């Protein structure tokens, strides 16, 4: 099973990296760009075959390491690996 985790800053949390990307896009001639926010994308291959157990395991990973739950939100998506 593969888990995909998207981690993003919570609304209202300043995002200096997003602002830098926004300015760089403008400098490169892209118009109409605003409100750029950046985040993290993490893929994890899991040996677990029970979807509920896999989701619980990844949820614990997010709370303990993958995200800062004070300032970040995360979402988890599970996908069965082909041939499994």
mmCIF file as gemmi writes it, N, C-alpha and C atoms, coordinates in Angstrom:
data_model
loop_
_atom_site.group_PDB
_atom_site.id
_atom_site.type_symbol
_atom_site.label_atom_id
_atom_site.label_alt_id
_atom_site.label_comp_id
_atom_site.label_asym_id
_atom_site.label_entity_id
_atom_site.label_seq_id
_atom_site.pdbx_PDB_ins_code
_atom_site.Cartn_x
_atom_site.Cartn_y
_atom_site.Cartn_z
_atom_site.occupancy
_atom_site.B_iso_or_equiv
_atom_site.pdbx_formal_charge
_atom_site.auth_seq_id
_atom_site.auth_asym_id
_atom_site.pdbx_PDB_model_num
ATOM 1 N N . UNK Axp A 1 ? 0.848 -1.162 0 1 0 ? 1 A 1
ATOM 2 C CA . UNK Axp A 1 ? 0 0 0 1 0 ? 1 A 1
ATOM 3 C C . UNK Axp A 1 ? 0.897 1.229 0 1 0 ? 1 A 1
ATOM 4 N N . UNK Axp A 2 ? 0.439 2.274 -0.67 1 0 ? 2 A 1
ATOM 5 C CA . UNK Axp A 2 ? 1.191 3.53 -0.713 1 0 ? 2 A 1
ATOM 6 C C . UNK Axp A 2 ? 0.343 4.601 -0.05 1 0 ? 2 A 1
ATOM 7 N N . UNK Axp A 3 ? 0.991 5.397 0.774 1 0 ? 3 A 1
ATOM 8 C CA . UNK Axp A 3 ? 0.336 6.543 1.399 1 0 ? 3 A 1
ATOM 9 C C . UNK Axp A 3 ? 0.914 7.808 0.799 1 0 ? 3 A 1
ATOM 10 N N . UNK Axp A 4 ? 0.029 8.732 0.497 1 0 ? 4 A 1
ATOM 11 C CA . UNK Axp A 4 ? 0.442 10.057 0.043 1 0 ? 4 A 1
ATOM 12 C C . UNK Axp A 4 ? -0.025 11.048 1.095 1 0 ? 4 A 1
ATOM 13 N N . UNK Axp A 5 ? 0.902 11.866 1.558 1 0 ? 5 A 1
ATOM 14 C CA . UNK Axp A 5 ? 0.599 12.843 2.601 1 0 ? 5 A 1
ATOM 15 C C . UNK Axp A 5 ? 0.874 14.237 2.039 1 0 ? 5 A 1
ATOM 16 N N . UNK Axp A 6 ? -0.113 15.103 2.132 1 0 ? 6 A 1
ATOM 17 C CA . UNK Axp A 6 ? 0.035 16.51 1.743 1 0 ? 6 A 1
ATOM 18 C C . UNK Axp A 6 ? 0.014 17.33 3.019 1 0 ? 6 A 1
ATOM 19 N N . UNK Axp A 7 ? 1.049 18.131 3.215 1 0 ? 7 A 1
ATOM 20 C CA . UNK Axp A 7 ? 1.15 18.985 4.405 1 0 ? 7 A 1
ATOM 21 C C . UNK Axp A 7 ? 1.15 20.434 3.927 1 0 ? 7 A 1
ATOM 22 N N . UNK Axp A 8 ? 0.248 21.231 4.486 1 0 ? 8 A 1
ATOM 23 C CA . UNK Axp A 8 ? 0.156 22.641 4.115 1 0 ? 8 A 1
ATOM 24 C C . UNK Axp A 8 ? 0.028 23.488 5.372 1 0 ? 8 A 1
ATOM 25 N N . UNK Axp A 9 ? 0.431 24.735 5.256 1 0 ? 9 A 1
ATOM 26 C CA . UNK Axp A 9 ? 0.276 25.661 6.371 1 0 ? 9 A 1
ATOM 27 C C . UNK Axp A 9 ? -1.205 25.962 6.587 1 0 ? 9 A 1
ATOM 28 N N . UNK Axp A 10 ? -1.583 26.119 7.838 1 0 ? 10 A 1
ATOM 29 C CA . UNK Axp A 10 ? -2.961 26.487 8.161 1 0 ? 10 A 1
ATOM 30 C C . UNK Axp A 10 ? -3.232 27.904 7.67 1 0 ? 10 A 1
ATOM 31 N N . UNK Axp A 11 ? -4.5 28.195 7.339 1 0 ? 11 A 1
ATOM 32 C CA . UNK Axp A 11 ? -4.836 29.568 6.935 1 0 ? 11 A 1
ATOM 33 C C . UNK Axp A 11 ? -4.435 30.55 8.034 1 0 ? 11 A 1
ATOM 34 N N . UNK Axp A 12 ? -3.908 31.679 7.632 1 0 ? 12 A 1
ATOM 35 C CA . UNK Axp A 12 ? -3.506 32.703 8.591 1 0 ? 12 A 1
ATOM 36 C C . UNK Axp A 12 ? -2.054 32.61 9.027 1 0 ? 12 A 1
ATOM 37 N N . UNK Axp A 13 ? -1.402 31.476 8.758 1 0 ? 13 A 1
ATOM 38 C CA . UNK Axp A 13 ? 0.015 31.331 9.09 1 0 ? 13 A 1
ATOM 39 C C . UNK Axp A 13 ? 0.828 31.946 7.955 1 0 ? 13 A 1
ATOM 40 N N . UNK Axp A 14 ? 1.748 32.836 8.299 1 0 ? 14 A 1
ATOM 41 C CA . UNK Axp A 14 ? 2.574 33.482 7.275 1 0 ? 14 A 1
ATOM 42 C C . UNK Axp A 14 ? 3.383 32.443 6.508 1 0 ? 14 A 1
ATOM 43 N N . UNK Axp A 15 ? 3.509 32.652 5.191 1 0 ? 15 A 1
ATOM 44 C CA . UNK Axp A 15 ? 4.226 31.722 4.319 1 0 ? 15 A 1
ATOM 45 C C . UNK Axp A 15 ? 5.262 32.488 3.507 1 0 ? 15 A 1
ATOM 46 N N . UNK Axp A 16 ? 6.442 32.776 4.09 1 0 ? 16 A 1
ATOM 47 C CA . UNK Axp A 16 ? 7.451 33.544 3.359 1 0 ? 16 A 1
ATOM 48 C C . UNK Axp A 16 ? 7.946 32.851 2.096 1 0 ? 16 A 1
ATOM 49 N N . UNK Axp A 17 ? 8.017 31.523 2.116 1 0 ? 17 A 1
ATOM 50 C CA . UNK Axp A 17 ? 8.439 30.811 0.904 1 0 ? 17 A 1
ATOM 51 C C . UNK Axp A 17 ? 7.412 30.972 -0.207 1 0 ? 17 A 1
ATOM 52 N N . UNK Axp A 18 ? 6.146 30.886 0.139 1 0 ? 18 A 1
ATOM 53 C CA . UNK Axp A 18 ? 5.09 31.094 -0.847 1 0 ? 18 A 1
ATOM 54 C C . UNK Axp A 18 ? 5.148 32.489 -1.434 1 0 ? 18 A 1
ATOM 55 N N . UNK Axp A 19 ? 5.408 33.481 -0.571 1 0 ? 19 A 1
ATOM 56 C CA . UNK Axp A 19 ? 5.519 34.862 -1.03 1 0 ? 19 A 1
ATOM 57 C C . UNK Axp A 19 ? 6.713 35.026 -1.969 1 0 ? 19 A 1
ATOM 58 N N . UNK Axp A 20 ? 7.845 34.374 -1.662 1 0 ? 20 A 1
ATOM 59 C CA . UNK Axp A 20 ? 9.027 34.441 -2.529 1 0 ? 20 A 1
ATOM 60 C C . UNK Axp A 20 ? 8.733 33.811 -3.893 1 0 ? 20 A 1
ATOM 61 N N . UNK Axp A 21 ? 8.013 32.69 -3.898 1 0 ? 21 A 1
ATOM 62 C CA . UNK Axp A 21 ? 7.636 32.044 -5.158 1 0 ? 21 A 1
ATOM 63 C C . UNK Axp A 21 ? 6.732 32.971 -5.959 1 0 ? 21 A 1
ATOM 64 N N . UNK Axp A 22 ? 5.77 33.585 -5.277 1 0 ? 22 A 1
ATOM 65 C CA . UNK Axp A 22 ? 4.848 34.518 -5.934 1 0 ? 22 A 1
ATOM 66 C C . UNK Axp A 22 ? 5.613 35.657 -6.61 1 0 ? 22 A 1
ATOM 67 N N . UNK Axp A 23 ? 6.578 36.252 -5.894 1 0 ? 23 A 1
ATOM 68 C CA . UNK Axp A 23 ? 7.362 37.348 -6.466 1 0 ? 23 A 1
ATOM 69 C C . UNK Axp A 23 ? 8.226 36.862 -7.631 1 0 ? 23 A 1
ATOM 70 N N . UNK Axp A 24 ? 8.807 35.691 -7.51 1 0 ? 24 A 1
ATOM 71 C CA . UNK Axp A 24 ? 9.643 35.145 -8.59 1 0 ? 24 A 1
ATOM 72 C C . UNK Axp A 24 ? 8.824 34.874 -9.838 1 0 ? 24 A 1
ATOM 73 N N . UNK Axp A 25 ? 7.636 34.355 -9.685 1 0 ? 25 A 1
ATOM 74 C CA . UNK Axp A 25 ? 6.765 34.112 -10.838 1 0 ? 25 A 1
ATOM 75 C C . UNK Axp A 25 ? 6.427 35.428 -11.532 1 0 ? 25 A 1
ATOM 76 N N . UNK Axp A 26 ? 6.152 36.443 -10.732 1 0 ? 26 A 1
ATOM 77 C CA . UNK Axp A 26 ? 5.872 37.775 -11.29 1 0 ? 26 A 1
ATOM 78 C C . UNK Axp A 26 ? 7.083 38.304 -12.039 1 0 ? 26 A 1
ATOM 79 N N . UNK Axp A 27 ? 8.27 38.153 -11.443 1 0 ? 27 A 1
ATOM 80 C CA . UNK Axp A 27 ? 9.509 38.605 -12.085 1 0 ? 27 A 1
ATOM 81 C C . UNK Axp A 27 ? 9.772 37.873 -13.403 1 0 ? 27 A 1
ATOM 82 N N . UNK Axp A 28 ? 9.29 36.63 -13.509 1 0 ? 28 A 1
ATOM 83 C CA . UNK Axp A 28 ? 9.467 35.852 -14.74 1 0 ? 28 A 1
ATOM 84 C C . UNK Axp A 28 ? 8.408 36.178 -15.797 1 0 ? 28 A 1
ATOM 85 N N . UNK Axp A 29 ? 7.527 37.115 -15.469 1 0 ? 29 A 1
ATOM 86 C CA . UNK Axp A 29 ? 6.55 37.565 -16.454 1 0 ? 29 A 1
ATOM 87 C C . UNK Axp A 29 ? 5.186 36.908 -16.337 1 0 ? 29 A 1
ATOM 88 N N . UNK Axp A 30 ? 4.981 36.078 -15.351 1 0 ? 30 A 1
ATOM 89 C CA . UNK Axp A 30 ? 3.661 35.471 -15.167 1 0 ? 30 A 1
ATOM 90 C C . UNK Axp A 30 ? 2.755 36.483 -14.484 1 0 ? 30 A 1
ATOM 91 N N . UNK Axp A 31 ? 1.602 36.744 -15.1 1 0 ? 31 A 1
ATOM 92 C CA . UNK Axp A 31 ? 0.68 37.754 -14.585 1 0 ? 31 A 1
ATOM 93 C C . UNK Axp A 31 ? -0.509 37.097 -13.902 1 0 ? 31 A 1
ATOM 94 N N . UNK Axp A 32 ? -1.13 37.839 -13.008 1 0 ? 32 A 1
ATOM 95 C CA . UNK Axp A 32 ? -2.337 37.355 -12.354 1 0 ? 32 A 1
ATOM 96 C C . UNK Axp A 32 ? -2.073 36.294 -11.298 1 0 ? 32 A 1
ATOM 97 N N . UNK Axp A 33 ? -0.853 36.246 -10.782 1 0 ? 33 A 1
ATOM 98 C CA . UNK Axp A 33 ? -0.494 35.262 -9.757 1 0 ? 33 A 1
ATOM 99 C C . UNK Axp A 33 ? -0.666 35.918 -8.388 1 0 ? 33 A 1
ATOM 100 N N . UNK Axp A 34 ? -1.324 35.249 -7.481 1 0 ? 34 A 1
ATOM 101 C CA . UNK Axp A 34 ? -1.492 35.781 -6.132 1 0 ? 34 A 1
ATOM 102 C C . UNK Axp A 34 ? -1.811 34.676 -5.15 1 0 ? 34 A 1
ATOM 103 N N . UNK Axp A 35 ? -1.505 34.92 -3.915 1 0 ? 35 A 1
ATOM 104 C CA . UNK Axp A 35 ? -1.857 33.972 -2.864 1 0 ? 35 A 1
ATOM 105 C C . UNK Axp A 35 ? -1.156 32.635 -2.974 1 0 ? 35 A 1
ATOM 106 N N . UNK Axp A 36 ? 0.112 32.633 -3.338 1 0 ? 36 A 1
ATOM 107 C CA . UNK Axp A 36 ? 0.849 31.377 -3.473 1 0 ? 36 A 1
ATOM 108 C C . UNK Axp A 36 ? 1.187 30.843 -2.083 1 0 ? 36 A 1
ATOM 109 N N . UNK Axp A 37 ? 0.881 29.577 -1.854 1 0 ? 37 A 1
ATOM 110 C CA . UNK Axp A 37 ? 1.213 28.887 -0.606 1 0 ? 37 A 1
ATOM 111 C C . UNK Axp A 37 ? 1.975 27.632 -0.992 1 0 ? 37 A 1
ATOM 112 N N . UNK Axp A 38 ? 2.996 27.292 -0.251 1 0 ? 38 A 1
ATOM 113 C CA . UNK Axp A 38 ? 3.769 26.092 -0.552 1 0 ? 38 A 1
ATOM 114 C C . UNK Axp A 38 ? 3.597 25.101 0.583 1 0 ? 38 A 1
ATOM 115 N N . UNK Axp A 39 ? 3.876 23.841 0.293 1 0 ? 39 A 1
ATOM 116 C CA . UNK Axp A 39 ? 3.741 22.801 1.301 1 0 ? 39 A 1
ATOM 117 C C . UNK Axp A 39 ? 4.681 21.646 1.011 1 0 ? 39 A 1
ATOM 118 N N . UNK Axp A 40 ? 4.365 20.487 1.6 1 0 ? 40 A 1
ATOM 119 C CA . UNK Axp A 40 ? 5.188 19.289 1.417 1 0 ? 40 A 1
ATOM 120 C C . UNK Axp A 40 ? 4.308 18.16 0.891 1 0 ? 40 A 1
ATOM 121 N N . UNK Axp A 41 ? 4.912 17.305 0.093 1 0 ? 41 A 1
ATOM 122 C CA . UNK Axp A 41 ? 4.259 16.101 -0.414 1 0 ? 41 A 1
ATOM 123 C C . UNK Axp A 41 ? 5.169 14.93 -0.079 1 0 ? 41 A 1
ATOM 124 N N . UNK Axp A 42 ? 4.63 13.93 0.616 1 0 ? 42 A 1
ATOM 125 C CA . UNK Axp A 42 ? 5.435 12.792 1.059 1 0 ? 42 A 1
ATOM 126 C C . UNK Axp A 42 ? 4.75 11.506 0.619 1 0 ? 42 A 1
ATOM 127 N N . UNK Axp A 43 ? 5.5 10.599 -0.02 1 0 ? 43 A 1
ATOM 128 C CA . UNK Axp A 43 ? 4.99 9.272 -0.39 1 0 ? 43 A 1
ATOM 129 C C . UNK Axp A 43 ? 5.67 8.225 0.478 1 0 ? 43 A 1
ATOM 130 N N . UNK Axp A 44 ? 4.874 7.304 0.996 1 0 ? 44 A 1
ATOM 131 C CA . UNK Axp A 44 ? 5.398 6.263 1.872 1 0 ? 44 A 1
ATOM 132 C C . UNK Axp A 44 ? 4.838 4.921 1.415 1 0 ? 44 A 1
ATOM 133 N N . UNK Axp A 45 ? 5.71 3.959 1.147 1 0 ? 45 A 1
ATOM 134 C CA . UNK Axp A 45 ? 5.257 2.605 0.84 1 0 ? 45 A 1
ATOM 135 C C . UNK Axp A 45 ? 5.14 1.837 2.143 1 0 ? 45 A 1
ATOM 136 N N . UNK Axp A 46 ? 3.992 1.206 2.335 1 0 ? 46 A 1
ATOM 137 C CA . UNK Axp A 46 ? 3.699 0.494 3.57 1 0 ? 46 A 1
ATOM 138 C C . UNK Axp A 46 ? 3.505 -0.99 3.296 1 0 ? 46 A 1
ATOM 139 N N . UNK Axp A 47 ? 3.99 -1.842 4.189 1 0 ? 47 A 1
ATOM 140 C CA . UNK Axp A 47 ? 3.766 -3.28 4.081 1 0 ? 47 A 1
ATOM 141 C C . UNK Axp A 47 ? 2.373 -3.653 4.58 1 0 ? 47 A 1
ATOM 142 N N . UNK Axp A 48 ? 1.76 -2.771 5.368 1 0 ? 48 A 1
ATOM 143 C CA . UNK Axp A 48 ? 0.438 -3.035 5.934 1 0 ? 48 A 1
ATOM 144 C C . UNK Axp A 48 ? -0.602 -3.206 4.828 1 0 ? 48 A 1
ATOM 145 N N . UNK Axp A 49 ? -1.457 -4.224 4.956 1 0 ? 49 A 1
ATOM 146 C CA . UNK Axp A 49 ? -2.485 -4.486 3.945 1 0 ? 49 A 1
ATOM 147 C C . UNK Axp A 49 ? -3.883 -4.102 4.417 1 0 ? 49 A 1
ATOM 148 N N . UNK Axp A 50 ? -4.045 -3.823 5.69 1 0 ? 50 A 1
ATOM 149 C CA . UNK Axp A 50 ? -5.333 -3.392 6.224 1 0 ? 50 A 1
ATOM 150 C C . UNK Axp A 50 ? -5.401 -1.869 6.141 1 0 ? 50 A 1
ATOM 151 N N . UNK Axp A 51 ? -6.37 -1.355 5.378 1 0 ? 51 A 1
ATOM 152 C CA . UNK Axp A 51 ? -6.453 0.086 5.127 1 0 ? 51 A 1
ATOM 153 C C . UNK Axp A 51 ? -6.634 0.883 6.418 1 0 ? 51 A 1
ATOM 154 N N . UNK Axp A 52 ? -7.453 0.41 7.332 1 0 ? 52 A 1
ATOM 155 C CA . UNK Axp A 52 ? -7.684 1.139 8.58 1 0 ? 52 A 1
ATOM 156 C C . UNK Axp A 52 ? -6.407 1.215 9.412 1 0 ? 52 A 1
ATOM 157 N N . UNK Axp A 53 ? -5.668 0.109 9.482 1 0 ? 53 A 1
ATOM 158 C CA . UNK Axp A 53 ? -4.406 0.105 10.233 1 0 ? 53 A 1
ATOM 159 C C . UNK Axp A 53 ? -3.372 1 9.561 1 0 ? 53 A 1
ATOM 160 N N . UNK Axp A 54 ? -3.331 0.95 8.228 1 0 ? 54 A 1
ATOM 161 C CA . UNK Axp A 54 ? -2.377 1.782 7.487 1 0 ? 54 A 1
ATOM 162 C C . UNK Axp A 54 ? -2.667 3.255 7.72 1 0 ? 54 A 1
ATOM 163 N N . UNK Axp A 55 ? -3.934 3.627 7.656 1 0 ? 55 A 1
ATOM 164 C CA . UNK Axp A 55 ? -4.293 5.029 7.862 1 0 ? 55 A 1
ATOM 165 C C . UNK Axp A 55 ? -3.96 5.472 9.28 1 0 ? 55 A 1
ATOM 166 N N . UNK Axp A 56 ? -4.233 4.621 10.261 1 0 ? 56 A 1
ATOM 167 C CA . UNK Axp A 56 ? -3.906 4.95 11.655 1 0 ? 56 A 1
ATOM 168 C C . UNK Axp A 56 ? -2.394 5.126 11.831 1 0 ? 56 A 1
ATOM 169 N N . UNK Axp A 57 ? -1.613 4.274 11.177 1 0 ? 57 A 1
ATOM 170 C CA . UNK Axp A 57 ? -0.161 4.357 11.274 1 0 ? 57 A 1
ATOM 171 C C . UNK Axp A 57 ? 0.345 5.675 10.672 1 0 ? 57 A 1
ATOM 172 N N . UNK Axp A 58 ? -0.162 6.027 9.498 1 0 ? 58 A 1
ATOM 173 C CA . UNK Axp A 58 ? 0.279 7.256 8.836 1 0 ? 58 A 1
ATOM 174 C C . UNK Axp A 58 ? -0.198 8.482 9.617 1 0 ? 58 A 1
ATOM 175 N N . UNK Axp A 59 ? -1.391 8.402 10.182 1 0 ? 59 A 1
ATOM 176 C CA . UNK Axp A 59 ? -1.9 9.487 11.03 1 0 ? 59 A 1
ATOM 177 C C . UNK Axp A 59 ? -0.937 9.741 12.192 1 0 ? 59 A 1
ATOM 178 N N . UNK Axp A 60 ? -0.469 8.669 12.817 1 0 ? 60 A 1
ATOM 179 C CA . UNK Axp A 60 ? 0.487 8.788 13.92 1 0 ? 60 A 1
ATOM 180 C C . UNK Axp A 60 ? 1.809 9.378 13.433 1 0 ? 60 A 1
ATOM 181 N N . UNK Axp A 61 ? 2.259 8.975 12.241 1 0 ? 61 A 1
ATOM 182 C CA . UNK Axp A 61 ? 3.484 9.53 11.659 1 0 ? 61 A 1
ATOM 183 C C . UNK Axp A 61 ? 3.35 11.042 11.473 1 0 ? 61 A 1
ATOM 184 N N . UNK Axp A 62 ? 2.193 11.465 10.979 1 0 ? 62 A 1
ATOM 185 C CA . UNK Axp A 62 ? 1.961 12.889 10.756 1 0 ? 62 A 1
ATOM 186 C C . UNK Axp A 62 ? 2.004 13.666 12.062 1 0 ? 62 A 1
ATOM 187 N N . UNK Axp A 63 ? 1.377 13.129 13.089 1 0 ? 63 A 1
ATOM 188 C CA . UNK Axp A 63 ? 1.33 13.822 14.375 1 0 ? 63 A 1
ATOM 189 C C . UNK Axp A 63 ? 2.696 13.879 15.049 1 0 ? 63 A 1
ATOM 190 N N . UNK Axp A 64 ? 3.519 12.825 14.864 1 0 ? 64 A 1
ATOM 191 C CA . UNK Axp A 64 ? 4.797 12.755 15.561 1 0 ? 64 A 1
ATOM 192 C C . UNK Axp A 64 ? 5.972 13.357 14.789 1 0 ? 64 A 1
ATOM 193 N N . UNK Axp A 65 ? 5.909 13.364 13.447 1 0 ? 65 A 1
ATOM 194 C CA . UNK Axp A 65 ? 7.084 13.777 12.682 1 0 ? 65 A 1
ATOM 195 C C . UNK Axp A 65 ? 6.786 14.585 11.424 1 0 ? 65 A 1
ATOM 196 N N . UNK Axp A 66 ? 5.849 14.148 10.622 1 0 ? 66 A 1
ATOM 197 C CA . UNK Axp A 66 ? 5.702 14.695 9.275 1 0 ? 66 A 1
ATOM 198 C C . UNK Axp A 66 ? 5.104 16.097 9.228 1 0 ? 66 A 1
ATOM 199 N N . UNK Axp A 67 ? 4.359 16.487 10.253 1 0 ? 67 A 1
ATOM 200 C CA . UNK Axp A 67 ? 3.773 17.828 10.256 1 0 ? 67 A 1
ATOM 201 C C . UNK Axp A 67 ? 3.902 18.453 11.632 1 0 ? 67 A 1
ATOM 202 N N . UNK Axp A 68 ? 3.816 19.749 11.649 1 0 ? 68 A 1
ATOM 203 C CA . UNK Axp A 68 ? 3.74 20.502 12.899 1 0 ? 68 A 1
ATOM 204 C C . UNK Axp A 68 ? 2.263 20.849 13.072 1 0 ? 68 A 1
ATOM 205 N N . UNK Axp A 69 ? 1.56 20.071 13.874 1 0 ? 69 A 1
ATOM 206 C CA . UNK Axp A 69 ? 0.108 20.205 13.965 1 0 ? 69 A 1
ATOM 207 C C . UNK Axp A 69 ? -0.354 21.561 14.511 1 0 ? 69 A 1
ATOM 208 N N . UNK Axp A 70 ? 0.545 22.34 15.078 1 0 ? 70 A 1
ATOM 209 C CA . UNK Axp A 70 ? 0.188 23.666 15.566 1 0 ? 70 A 1
ATOM 210 C C . UNK Axp A 70 ? -0.042 24.62 14.388 1 0 ? 70 A 1
ATOM 211 N N . UNK Axp A 71 ? 0.798 24.521 13.355 1 0 ? 71 A 1
ATOM 212 C CA . UNK Axp A 71 ? 0.706 25.477 12.238 1 0 ? 71 A 1
ATOM 213 C C . UNK Axp A 71 ? 0.409 24.829 10.89 1 0 ? 71 A 1
ATOM 214 N N . UNK Axp A 72 ? 0.332 23.491 10.83 1 0 ? 72 A 1
ATOM 215 C CA . UNK Axp A 72 ? 0.129 22.818 9.548 1 0 ? 72 A 1
ATOM 216 C C . UNK Axp A 72 ? -1.08 21.876 9.59 1 0 ? 72 A 1
ATOM 217 N N . UNK Axp A 73 ? -1.729 21.762 8.443 1 0 ? 73 A 1
ATOM 218 C CA . UNK Axp A 73 ? -2.754 20.749 8.212 1 0 ? 73 A 1
ATOM 219 C C . UNK Axp A 73 ? -2.139 19.651 7.369 1 0 ? 73 A 1
ATOM 220 N N . UNK Axp A 74 ? -2.723 18.462 7.415 1 0 ? 74 A 1
ATOM 221 C CA . UNK Axp A 74 ? -2.266 17.388 6.545 1 0 ? 74 A 1
ATOM 222 C C . UNK Axp A 74 ? -3.458 16.568 6.08 1 0 ? 74 A 1
ATOM 223 N N . UNK Axp A 75 ? -3.285 15.95 4.929 1 0 ? 75 A 1
ATOM 224 C CA . UNK Axp A 75 ? -4.296 15.021 4.423 1 0 ? 75 A 1
ATOM 225 C C . UNK Axp A 75 ? -3.586 13.75 3.983 1 0 ? 75 A 1
ATOM 226 N N . UNK Axp A 76 ? -4.276 12.633 4.128 1 0 ? 76 A 1
ATOM 227 C CA . UNK Axp A 76 ? -3.706 11.32 3.82 1 0 ? 76 A 1
ATOM 228 C C . UNK Axp A 76 ? -4.549 10.666 2.738 1 0 ? 76 A 1
ATOM 229 N N . UNK Axp A 77 ? -3.872 10.1 1.756 1 0 ? 77 A 1
ATOM 230 C CA . UNK Axp A 77 ? -4.529 9.361 0.68 1 0 ? 77 A 1
ATOM 231 C C . UNK Axp A 77 ? -3.827 7.991 0.586 1 0 ? 77 A 1
ATOM 232 N N . UNK Axp A 78 ? -4.604 6.935 0.623 1 0 ? 78 A 1
ATOM 233 C CA . UNK Axp A 78 ? -4.04 5.585 0.512 1 0 ? 78 A 1
ATOM 234 C C . UNK Axp A 78 ? -4.334 5.007 -0.869 1 0 ? 78 A 1
ATOM 235 N N . UNK Axp A 79 ? -3.381 4.253 -1.394 1 0 ? 79 A 1
ATOM 236 C CA . UNK Axp A 79 ? -3.551 3.618 -2.706 1 0 ? 79 A 1
ATOM 237 C C . UNK Axp A 79 ? -2.955 2.218 -2.632 1 0 ? 79 A 1
ATOM 238 N N . UNK Axp A 80 ? -3.685 1.248 -3.163 1 0 ? 80 A 1
ATOM 239 C CA . UNK Axp A 80 ? -3.164 -0.108 -3.236 1 0 ? 80 A 1
ATOM 240 C C . UNK Axp A 80 ? -2.103 -0.17 -4.31 1 0 ? 80 A 1
ATOM 241 N N . UNK Axp A 81 ? -0.977 -0.807 -4.017 1 0 ? 81 A 1
ATOM 242 C CA . UNK Axp A 81 ? 0.079 -0.994 -5.014 1 0 ? 81 A 1
ATOM 243 C C . UNK Axp A 81 ? -0.339 -2.086 -5.977 1 0 ? 81 A 1
ATOM 244 N N . UNK Axp A 82 ? 0.002 -1.926 -7.235 1 0 ? 82 A 1
ATOM 245 C CA . UNK Axp A 82 ? -0.334 -2.925 -8.241 1 0 ? 82 A 1
ATOM 246 C C . UNK Axp A 82 ? 0.369 -4.249 -7.93 1 0 ? 82 A 1
ATOM 247 N N . UNK Axp A 83 ? -0.332 -5.337 -8.134 1 0 ? 83 A 1
ATOM 248 C CA . UNK Axp A 83 ? 0.237 -6.641 -7.89 1 0 ? 83 A 1
ATOM 249 C C . UNK Axp A 83 ? 0.127 -7.083 -6.447 1 0 ? 83 A 1
ATOM 250 N N . UNK Axp A 84 ? -0.526 -6.263 -5.611 1 0 ? 84 A 1
ATOM 251 C CA . UNK Axp A 84 ? -0.674 -6.612 -4.194 1 0 ? 84 A 1
ATOM 252 C C . UNK Axp A 84 ? -2.105 -7.019 -3.942 1 0 ? 84 A 1
